[in-house]
């Protein structure tokens, strides 16, 4: 698939990337190369291949789901401009 200069300029505009007029042909070629590589990957037969997380079979380490840092309510609320009954107090913004 080939990307023309106008399409490259539109993609750059949508991505909010400023690209000088002289750099558009190189950007269009780079987009075309990327799409060509994707087309090449689509030709690979992956039937019967299970999805993998890693090239080596391993289980990711897990940590225990326990509270490890707590009981600092007074320290945390000391920085609050307004705290009431153990909570941050904020001004009412919705009527």
C-alpha positions in Angstrom: 0.0 0.0 0.0 1.3 3.4 -0.9 0.6 6.6 1.0 0.6 9.8 -0.9 1.8 13.2 0.3 -1.7 14.6 0.9 -2.6 11.6 3.1 0.7 12.0 5.1 -0.1 15.7 5.6 -3.6 14.8 6.8 -2.3 12.2 9.3 0.2 14.6 10.6 -2.5 17.2 11.1 -4.8 14.8 12.8 -1.9 13.7 15.1 -1.2 17.4 15.7 2.4 17.0 14.5 3.9 19.9 12.6 5.7 18.6 9.5 7.5 20.9 7.2 6.4 20.8 3.5 9.8 19.4 2.5 9.6 16.5 5.0 6.3 15.2 3.7 7.6 12.9 1.0 9.9 11.2 3.5 7.0 10.9 6.0 4.8 9.4 3.3 7.5 6.9 2.4 7.9 6.0 6.0 4.1 5.4 6.4 4.1 3.3 3.3 7.0 1.2 4.7 5.2 0.7 7.9 2.0 -0.4 6.1 4.0 -2.7 3.9 5.5 -4.4 7.0 2.0 -4.8 8.5 0.8 -6.4 5.2 3.8 -8.8 5.4 2.9 -9.7 9.0 -0.7 -10.4 7.9 0.7 -13.1 5.5 2.0 -15.2 8.4 0.0 -18.3 9.2 -0.8 -18.3 12.9 -3.5 -21.0 13.0 -3.1 -23.2 16.0 -0.6 -20.9 17.7 -1.6 -19.9 21.2 -1.1 -16.3 22.2 2.0 -15.7 24.3 3.1 -13.2 26.9 6.8 -14.1 26.7 9.0 -16.3 24.6 9.7 -18.5 27.7 6.9 -20.2 29.5 6.7 -18.5 32.9 4.2 -17.2 35.3 4.5 -13.6 36.3 5.2 -13.0 40.0 2.3 -11.9 42.0 2.3 -10.0 45.3 -0.1 -10.6 48.1 -3.1 -8.3 48.1 -2.7 -6.8 51.5 -2.6 -3.2 52.8 1.0 -2.4 53.5 0.9 1.3 54.2 -1.8 2.8 56.2 -2.8 4.4 59.4 -1.4 7.8 58.4 -4.7 9.6 58.2 -3.6 12.4 60.4 -0.4 13.0 58.4 -2.2 13.0 55.1 -5.0 15.3 56.3 -2.4 17.7 57.8 -1.7 19.0 54.3 -5.4 19.5 53.4 -6.7 23.1 53.4 -9.9 21.9 54.9 -10.6 18.5 56.6 -13.6 17.4 58.5 -14.4 14.2 60.4 -11.4 12.5 58.9 -12.0 13.4 55.3 -10.9 16.0 52.8 -13.5 18.8 52.6 -14.1 20.5 49.3 -16.4 23.4 48.4 -19.8 22.6 46.9 -19.7 23.0 43.2 -23.0 21.5 42.1 -26.3 23.1 43.2 
